[in-house]
């Protein structure tokens, strides 16, 4: 059995903490058994490890999330990286082609696809193991997991099984119903309908055959090159609704989609996160503050106050799901990102008449991590070290850096940085296009940098001045 975890999302429903670079699954607002803050994806990965499924799992994601996943799950996690976001059918097709042509998995192998961020008990993943047996016994095209509803929700889709079936392990699916109104949801529960939690299992041959029939490559590298030609459509619409034989396995445990502020706060261990004060008469209110400035909430109940570099949200909990309808009106770059090497926060971004820009960031580089050895064609940079110790490579020469050092990096200068201890610095970028694409990477590892550079013979300060 192989598991494909889908990690996507545009970061709208949990704004302002989530954004295009940091989707909801990466927010560290939950706790593990040791009381340490963890994200949804870290919690799921720990559960997969506990049932022995992590080694068989890979994550299908976009380029924008690679650093976040490696930073939270480690460098060893297997990933299938989409060249561009194109919905769940293309992502699953790409993962299937990888398993088939790169990992050489047999066509009879069971593949399970699931979201990367369900909030469930560990027993949910034990139930996933049963899907292989269900597929073999039923000879179905697809086997799903359906959650026993605890209330008539209008937020979830429903799987309606055929009634009067003798099999106690699984049921044949009659049809699906997407997000019904309250009275309809009650009727669906009476019909023993189940919540659709987005878990699909199939034999690898099922998807490979579909790709072949549709005229798409089944080789991973070829499919990568033709990825833009795949239909931008969900797996549900392209595959599930067209499948002739689908069965569902019932799951009776706890399951929750923490996709909105009102559901997420139900699972948060503390009502205050960050520098905040909450009055005693502010009942059922949560405050999450990622800034250094204090936030005070007085006499406001049943609310969420979320503060980050991307913005400030004050909402009644019942109204919080509608935030996604408003966030689309903002055309702003992400102001905070986690990367494989640490994190950065945008402090200021100014655009001047004539096209020049100035972008100021505060960056934190984790001890032992490094930036790539790189150069820029359209911007210069000034780095001011504010804490920690590191090694700075500049045009083929490496020197130590310490708090107070100012590093001037002209356009075209080759440069890199490694942290010996946790290191923070202020970066000021100046140029005509301050974009991620204006990074030309030469070496990714510090071992490569050291093998191609020499240590400074002059003082570190004189080297930095010469780079001005």
Secondary structure in CASP SS format (residue, H / E / C, confidence):
PFRMAT SS
TARGET T0000
AUTHOR 0000-0000-0000
METHOD secondary structure of the structure
MODEL  1
X C 1.00
X E 1.00
X E 1.00
X E 1.00
X E 1.00
X E 1.00
X C 1.00
X C 1.00
X C 1.00
X C 1.00
X C 1.00
X C 1.00
X C 1.00
X C 1.00
X C 1.00
X C 1.00
X C 1.00
X C 1.00
X C 1.00
X C 1.00
X C 1.00
X C 1.00
X C 1.00
X H 1.00
X H 1.00
X H 1.00
X C 1.00
X C 1.00
X C 1.00
X E 1.00
X E 1.00
X C 1.00
X C 1.00
X C 1.00
X C 1.00
X C 1.00
X E 1.00
X E 1.00
X C 1.00
X H 1.00
X H 1.00
X H 1.00
X H 1.00
X H 1.00
X H 1.00
X H 1.00
X H 1.00
X H 1.00
X H 1.00
X H 1.00
X C 1.00
X C 1.00
X C 1.00
X H 1.00
X H 1.00
X H 1.00
X E 1.00
X E 1.00
X E 1.00
X E 1.00
X E 1.00
X E 1.00
X H 1.00
X H 1.00
X H 1.00
X H 1.00
X H 1.00
X H 1.00
X H 1.00
X H 1.00
X H 1.00
X H 1.00
X H 1.00
X C 1.00
X C 1.00
X C 1.00
X C 1.00
X C 1.00
X E 1.00
X E 1.00
X E 1.00
X E 1.00
X C 1.00
X C 1.00
X C 1.00
X C 1.00
X H 1.00
X H 1.00
X H 1.00
X H 1.00
X H 1.00
X H 1.00
X H 1.00
X H 1.00
X H 1.00
X H 1.00
X H 1.00
X H 1.00
X H 1.00
X H 1.00
X H 1.00
X C 1.00
X C 1.00
X C 1.00
X C 1.00
X C 1.00
X C 1.00
X C 1.00
X C 1.00
X E 1.00
X E 1.00
X E 1.00
X E 1.00
X E 1.00
X E 1.00
X C 1.00
X C 1.00
X C 1.00
X E 1.00
X E 1.00
X C 1.00
X C 1.00
X H 1.00
X H 1.00
X H 1.00
X H 1.00
X H 1.00
X H 1.00
X H 1.00
X C 1.00
X H 1.00
X H 1.00
X H 1.00
X H 1.00
X H 1.00
X H 1.00
X H 1.00
X H 1.00
X C 1.00
X C 1.00
X C 1.00
X E 1.00
X E 1.00
X E 1.00
X E 1.00
X E 1.00
X E 1.00
X E 1.00
X C 1.00
X C 1.00
X C 1.00
X C 1.00
X C 1.00
X C 1.00
X C 1.00
X C 1.00
X C 1.00
X E 1.00
X E 1.00
X E 1.00
X E 1.00
X C 1.00
X C 1.00
X C 1.00
X C 1.00
X C 1.00
X C 1.00
X C 1.00
X C 1.00
X C 1.00
X E 1.00
X E 1.00
X E 1.00
X E 1.00
X E 1.00
X E 1.00
X E 1.00
X C 1.00
X C 1.00
X C 1.00
X C 1.00
X H 1.00
X H 1.00
X H 1.00
X H 1.00
X H 1.00
X H 1.00
X H 1.00
X H 1.00
X H 1.00
X C 1.00
X C 1.00
X C 1.00
X E 1.00
X E 1.00
X E 1.00
X E 1.00
X E 1.00
X E 1.00
X E 1.00
X E 1.00
X E 1.00
X E 1.00
X H 1.00
X H 1.00
X H 1.00
X H 1.00
X H 1.00
X H 1.00
X H 1.00
X H 1.00
X H 1.00
X H 1.00
X C 1.00
X C 1.00
X C 1.00
X C 1.00
X C 1.00
X C 1.00
X H 1.00
X H 1.00
X H 1.00
X H 1.00
X H 1.00
X H 1.00
X C 1.00
X H 1.00
X H 1.00
X H 1.00
X C 1.00
X C 1.00
X C 1.00
X C 1.00
X C 1.00
X H 1.00
X H 1.00
X H 1.00
X H 1.00
X C 1.00
X H 1.00
X H 1.00
X H 1.00
X C 1.00
X C 1.00
X C 1.00
X E 1.00
X E 1.00
X E 1.00
X E 1.00
X E 1.00
X E 1.00
X C 1.00
X C 1.00
X C 1.00
X E 1.00
X E 1.00
X C 1.00
X C 1.00
X C 1.00
X C 1.00
X H 1.00
X H 1.00
X H 1.00
X H 1.00
X H 1.00
X H 1.00
X H 1.00
X C 1.00
X C 1.00
X C 1.00
X C 1.00
X E 1.00
X E 1.00
X C 1.00
X C 1.00
X E 1.00
X E 1.00
X E 1.00
X C 1.00
X C 1.00
X C 1.00
X C 1.00
X C 1.00
X C 1.00
X C 1.00
X E 1.00
X E 1.00
X E 1.00
X E 1.00
X C 1.00
X C 1.00
X C 1.00
X C 1.00
X C 1.00
X E 1.00
X E 1.00
X E 1.00
X C 1.00
X C 1.00
X C 1.00
X C 1.00
X C 1.00
X E 1.00
X E 1.00
X E 1.00
X E 1.00
X E 1.00
X E 1.00
X C 1.00
X C 1.00
X E 1.00
X E 1.00
X E 1.00
X E 1.00
X E 1.00
X E 1.00
X H 1.00
X H 1.00
X H 1.00
X H 1.00
X H 1.00
X H 1.00
X H 1.00
X H 1.00
X H 1.00
X H 1.00
X H 1.00
X C 1.00
X C 1.00
X C 1.00
X C 1.00
X C 1.00
X C 1.00
X C 1.00
X C 1.00
X E 1.00
X E 1.00
X E 1.00
X E 1.00
X C 1.00
X C 1.00
X E 1.00
X E 1.00
X E 1.00
X E 1.00
X E 1.00
X E 1.00
X E 1.00
X E 1.00
X E 1.00
X E 1.00
X C 1.00
X C 1.00
X C 1.00
X C 1.00
X C 1.00
X E 1.00
X E 1.00
X E 1.00
X E 1.00
X E 1.00
X E 1.00
X E 1.00
X E 1.00
X E 1.00
X C 1.00
X C 1.00
X C 1.00
X C 1.00
X E 1.00
X C 1.00
X C 1.00
X E 1.00
X E 1.00
X E 1.00
X C 1.00
X C 1.00
X C 1.00
X E 1.00
X E 1.00
X E 1.00
X E 1.00
X E 1.00
X E 1.00
X E 1.00
X E 1.00
X E 1.00
X C 1.00
X C 1.00
X E 1.00
X E 1.00
X E 1.00
X E 1.00
X E 1.00
X C 1.00
X C 1.00
X E 1.00
X E 1.00
X E 1.00
X E 1.00
X E 1.00
X C 1.00
X C 1.00
X C 1.00
X C 1.00
X E 1.00
X E 1.00
X E 1.00
X E 1.00
X C 1.00
X C 1.00
X C 1.00
X C 1.00
X C 1.00
X E 1.00
X E 1.00
X E 1.00
X E 1.00
X E 1.00
X C 1.00
X C 1.00
X C 1.00
X E 1.00
X E 1.00
X E 1.00
X E 1.00
X E 1.00
X E 1.00
X E 1.00
X E 1.00
X E 1.00
X C 1.00
X C 1.00
X C 1.00
X C 1.00
X C 1.00
X C 1.00
X C 1.00
X C 1.00
X E 1.00
X E 1.00
X E 1.00
X E 1.00
X C 1.00
X C 1.00
X H 1.00
X H 1.00
X H 1.00
X H 1.00
X H 1.00
X H 1.00
X H 1.00
X C 1.00
X E 1.00
X E 1.00
X C 1.00
X C 1.00
X C 1.00
X C 1.00
X H 1.00
X H 1.00
X H 1.00
X H 1.00
X H 1.00
X H 1.00
X H 1.00
X C 1.00
X C 1.00
END
